[in-house]
Amino acid sequence: MAIVQKIIPCLWFDGQAEEAARFYVGAFERGRIQRITRYTEAGREQHRREPGTVLTVEFELDGCALTALNGGPEFKFTEAVSLQVMCETQAEIDRLWERLSAGGDPSAQQCGWLKDRYGLSWQIVPAALLGLIADADATRSGRAMTAMMSMKKLDIAALQRSFDGT
């Protein structure tokens, strides 16, 4: 089997790996579950899981492979790691924001960041934003940065208006 994606993020869950993977796959137009593996009797003295329960779920979101692992309660997500989704249109931003933030933490929403119901942080970003805030004209890029910092869900038209000074 040829390696298509050499680095694959592995997301650690405490029993919700399959549920979370199905939630994420449902949020993306091109999402799919690829394979589910299950704990067996082998290694049970270490993993302490009931044979037949879900170990991993391999899934894909818009061509990006990820793995959800039912590892246990030892680790939780933090904002130190997030998944960044580059969006071409406001409709795509709106759709992903609505789906991924459902049941999440509204207090963790700022500058295009949201935290989903599993505690995983996402950045829902207009692809055009990077060009606006990296523009050589410091006044224009500064206006775009100021506008972005005041938003929760990013608004492409408002960012462009701020950049343009209109």
WOLIN-V857331 format. One line per field, one symbol per residue. psi: psi as a letter, one per 40 degrees, with the letter a starting at -180 (. if undefined). Layout:
psi->???
//
This chain:
psi->hihdhdhhhhhhigeedddddddddddhdgiihdihiiiadheddddfihheihcihhihhfehhihhhgdaediiiiedhihhhhhdidddddddddddeheahdeehifeiihaeeehhihhhhdeddddeeidhddddddddddddeichihddddddddef.
//
